[in-house]
């Protein structure tokens, strides 16, 4: 129900994806398959890393947390979107919306920082191979993950608390499939200057700085490989870094399309479509990238299947 006057709200109406009503069934089946693939694929990666002792290395330690984060990140928005498509119940309570904001920012930030940690791991492995085990110690790996979780939680909490201080809204209809913070701020008639300033400031810390660190890591890797160029060295670098580079390209490509080139019209159809890529498609593709491009993961999967055949 649309608000007729400026007032506080008890719920928001999510208009969902810009698709025709007669296409709802097709897209529901498609996105259900995408979500199940995301969950099962990433769970498989976590299981393989857990069961195969050869994968108990810093890179796969970070990858297991990335897989868990991808499941959680997709689960923040996908189940609600699928339920809305199935039942045509488009409302979400104010409390539910606040929860979506927090966990969306929380797991999105962790994803970002984990990709940065993985880039640093690849930098140490290629540029300082003799000191790799010393530098990438178990304590450092746990510290990087712990810092990622604490910082992400703080970042999400700051944005969420600042949003809760906004009390008046000109509308409760959201042209989105989840409670996107930037879309919600456009509905508020309260002063959002502080919110926008904090978003801009923390975006530099959460997105720009990690991205620059990733670029710097791969810049050093490229320089190291080109110092003694050989086909063997280039192939080894590509096999070591190819999967991570593919995931980084997908992740930051979606972010750049969503936040640096936002839609200029009122319906925000492009923003919604890019958000689907960012929240559902990218987490689904990660297991395929790491399984198809990574010999260790494929080897671990083969060992598990062979062990099962022997037991049968």
Secondary structure as UniProt FT lines:
FT   STRAND          11..14
FT   HELIX           21..23
FT   HELIX           24..51
FT   HELIX           53..55
FT   HELIX           58..87
FT   STRAND          91..93
FT   HELIX           94..127
FT   HELIX           129..131
FT   HELIX           132..135
FT   HELIX           138..164
FT   STRAND          173..174
FT   HELIX           181..187
FT   HELIX           193..203
FT   HELIX           204..208
FT   HELIX           209..227
FT   HELIX           231..255
FT   HELIX           256..260
FT   HELIX           269..276
FT   HELIX           277..281
FT   HELIX           282..292
FT   HELIX           295..311
//
